[in-house]
Amino acid sequence: MADSKVSYTSWTRLEPRPRGNSLAEGLAARIRDPYWMLTRQWQLGEFQGEDAGSIAWAELAPVVTKLERWGAAGVADAALPFAAPLERQALAEPDAFDLPTRIEIAEAFLLLLRQSAGLPDADCKQLVFALEAVFPLPFATPGDRSTDDLAFAALWKGRTFDGAELWRQGGSDATKFAASVDARLVTKLSPAQKQAVTAVADRFVKWAADVYGTPPAPALADPPTWDSQRIEYGWEVSSRVAYGPGTCLALNARPDHDAELEWYSFDCRKLTGSAAATLGTQSPVRRVIPTHIRFHGMPSARWWQFEGGSMGFDDLRIDHVDLPKLLLLDFMLVYSNDWYALPLELDVGSICFLDQLTVLDVFGISNNLARAEATPVPASSDGPTDRFSVFGLSSSDGSATPSFFVLPPSAAGGVQRGTVLEKVHFVRDELAGLVWGVEELIEDRHGQPWLGRDRNAGRATGGGDPAGNSLRYQLASKVPSNWVPFVPVLRQSTSVSGASLNRILLEEAVLNELEVDGNPVPLGRLLNPPGSETTGYRVFEEEVGGDGMTVSRAVYRSRWIDGSLHSWVARQRLPGGGPGSSGLAFDRLLPPIS
């Protein structure tokens, strides 16, 4: 029998035995070598005295004015309201209601007739047939939309009408709504039907306005600030504040890659006009307490404080050409505790001029600080004569750096991006000598994204006569249905000075005029701007670089300062993913079909 082994575990407890009742000696933390500490402080320059004290408070008296108007090319200058974010007003597309929304409005109208006006079902059914004849739903046709659209059309055709079009043509005046609807009907309303429509007209118009805002536009349209040839937004906001002799202030706006409007999305220029320039409102002197700027991984300002290892500066890999990274690291480690932040509350839509700042230190010494970019550059300097301003705007007309800060009435970082409804890639095909507009996604009739490659399902890809065993001749190879070709053309234009100029434009083209079926046709909104059905869609050639670009339409959502909720559809332009190839080829001999 094996010997059993017994294990014994024991602990030894260590306890301090103080020889006195006082903790003063332990808390004193005496330094046994003070000379070494003094030497280290001397080596680091801590004994170099400066006549400077810590900041106690700061005084500032800003001049504040408001942004008042906004406009774009081809759009009349109008007052700038503050009832919604600036992105909603300037970047949003005009509402184009999808099929479910149009049906929902129609069903809400019929529900009011039944419940509120007490119209019998027979009269409601007769009214539906009469309204459908005048306000039919824009159902899809086979071949141009998805199978979901066709199934949706088969479900609702003959059962309802276009409620959004009824709302638009009926008008917002409830007293004239019934007469306006009756005037458009072929089969006129009966007295009972007309009385019921008049009774619910006010509730219907108010409900539609509360839920959907405004009726749909008569036809699909681009945002008023969208330049389809430049494929970008272009507009400006202005103020009557004086900005030089006889001039006012204007700000050109360019949204960032997230379709947001931060303060750095604006460039300044002088605006001449008949509007009387003002000097803004002088705010009372404000006394504020500055606070240190802090960021993640910032070195501690205290000399003997242990720092955490959350930011591993020793892991940074800096190449000999990474000068910006080296400068940023130097700033973070050496000069980060020299920066302060001052709280300054401004209303949205404000322009703040702050040319001077008074800082008082703990010794009572007052220092007047001017703007950094206002300091003249020495004449002996070999560098550029323009001052760099971190938080200042740029000037689009080449004038001096603006001396103000703008707080636009925008949601900025509070905007949430939702579903991408449409996406188009502009791709350069060097082998074919073309630019392709590839519709990766388009919006179908019921408001959902539809993959462009699904349009090629069941499409014939062969060519020539399939009969016999001889070789087949193919004039041009097939390209996917969602690849729309653009060819360079020479067009004359007029410059600002009136001179005639020749420009190269990219014009939407047809690959094979002999082929009735199978030519790529754009179905989305991005490649079908207003007017393109007659003149064709044209893009400035310089807008599509070697890497191409990507343009998308997406749903955005944000709350405003009054708590109201706003949603809109805006467009976004991003760099492309490089050149591509469609596989297009001409004059080919193909093997016989087996």
ABEGO torsion letter per residue (X at the ends): XBBBBBBBBBBBBBBBBBABABAAAAAAGBBABAAAAAAAAAAAGAABBBBBBBBABBBBBBBBBBBABBBBBGBBBBBBBAABBAAAAAABBBBBBBAAAAAAAAAAAAAAAAAAAGBBAAAAAAAAAAAAAABBBBBBBBGABBAAAAAAAAAABGABBBAAAAAAAAEABAAAAAAAAAAABABBBBAAAAAAAAAAAAAAAAAAAAAAGBBBBABBBBBAABBAAAGBBBBBBBBABBBEBGBBBBBBBBBBAAGBBBAAABBBBBBBBABBBBAEBBBBBBBBBBBBBBBBGBBBABAABBBBAABBAAABBBBAABAAAAAAAAAAAAAAAABBBBBBBBBBGBBBBBABBBBBBAAGBBBBBBBAAABBBBAABABBABBBBAABBBBAAGBBBBABBBBBBBAEAABBBBBBABBBBBBBBAAAGBBBBBBABBBBAAGBBBBAAAAABGBBABBEBABEABBBBBABBBBBAABBBBBBBBBBBBBAAGBBBBBBBBBBBBABAABABGBBBBABAAABBBGAAAAEBBBBAAABBAAEBBBBBBBBBBBBAAGBBBBBBBBBBBBBAEBBBAGBBBGBBBBBBX
